[in-house]
């Protein structure tokens, strides 16, 4: 019986280690792909933008509809509507749709700012539905049915597009009739607000500065990130694509891959930044990450069979598989944390296990270097400085601390179709800590995170004093991550413990800094 237990531990440890090694080494491949094509593609895109602006008179620029999906976003609604409506684009050729599903005071704020902008001669229209069917996907589809634009830009409520966003994005779409969507790069309004936002910013920069460019410029499938991008309406309306769908929690990822499977292309412009607000507390971040984790796995379930039946090459299919299942990393990380203690018994029970353990440990080390190397270089490629190095410890702490919450979300994605679209609470912060109209409910997962933190800390001491100090470092990071995340997630009102709900409104007063 002990031998069976030991081999079970070996199987879990080996499978988790191999999976993490694959995803870690995958980052090295993306970094290589980015480096070999970045200069030529950035130069080409710059030339296209400048040439189009030079030869195209204002009256011949395509009509663009900018859609702003909003649901109870009182802290940021006015900011985003004004920013989108006042972008520099030829007069009479830019329509703004505020897709407002709100059932709180946000609706009054939306109406007020829309009326003010309309009086200034801007084309701003508030579009409302009688229900939230399909959530964000449903709102986008409903707005599309009454939109007049050839191109459809999408901006989430926490984004503040720069004045020249459309002037720079539209030429890249207009140049290529086979291009369904152009994705811009997310930048950050409140990166320096706290260690939490600095750590998130580093990870997001890695995705947008390295991963998206690597995929787009090497003929691989990539995704529209749900905001700060522009779609060709003909691609969304293509019967082979099927339009917006609410059967997953990441409608953007779903539509992106369906469009590419139908023969359309997506492109990305790293020099098209659009600043946004990062979640300012751990509960808001958990809410965001849960939705992304569940939704991406739902899309993998839905589309991977089609992807592997498609005529694309093996490399393209492997990349799509790794991309769509990336959040499974959290599940493998959790498995490694859980089997840390049983591994010690297994090494004593199965003699060969000890040698095999240290071989896999070397793979883990090699793979674990990939994220900090890639993300630090991403920051360097954007601003010419290695400032991201100081945020790497925080990024590791977040990655380990969130793995329980994200692992549960991954399992949910494997079992559940669709679900409620829970928006991430925003404060309207632009660099200084600010209050919020809303906050994510606390839930009780923090207790399990604290227990896992104590367990990982105990395993750290065991490995450290057994002179397995290299592996003990990882257990220490797990311990700090779980303890930090659990502590920050604890309810501050100790009169009761609330069950986890979607989002709770906690204030009727305007947020400072909005």
Secondary structure, 3 states (H helix, E strand, C coil): CHHHHHHHHHHHHHHHHHHHHHHHHHHHHHHHHHHHHHHHHHHHHHHHHHHHHHHCCHHHCCCEEEEEEECCCCCCHHHHHHHHHCCCCCCCCEEEEEEECCCCCHHHHHHHHHHHHHHCCCCEEEECCCCCCCHHHHHHHHHHCCCCCCEEEECCCCEECCCCHHHHHHHHHHCCCCEEEEEEEEEECCHHHCHHHHHHHHHHHHHHHHHHHHHHCCCCCCCCCCCCEEEEHHHHHCCCCCCCCCCCCCHHHHHHHHHHHCCCEEEEEEEEEEEECCCCCHHHHHHHHHHHHHHHHHHHHHHHHHHHHCCCCHHHHHHHHHHHCCCHHHHHHHHHHHCHHHHHHHHHHCHHHHHHHHHHHHHHHHHHHHHHHHHHHHHHHHHCCCHHHHHHHHHHHHHHHCHHHHHHHHHHHHHCCCCCCCCCCCCCCCCCCCCCCEECCCCCHHHHHHHHHHHHHHHHHHHHHCCCHHHHHHHHHHHHHHHHHHHHHCCCCCCCCCCCCCCEECCCCCCCCC
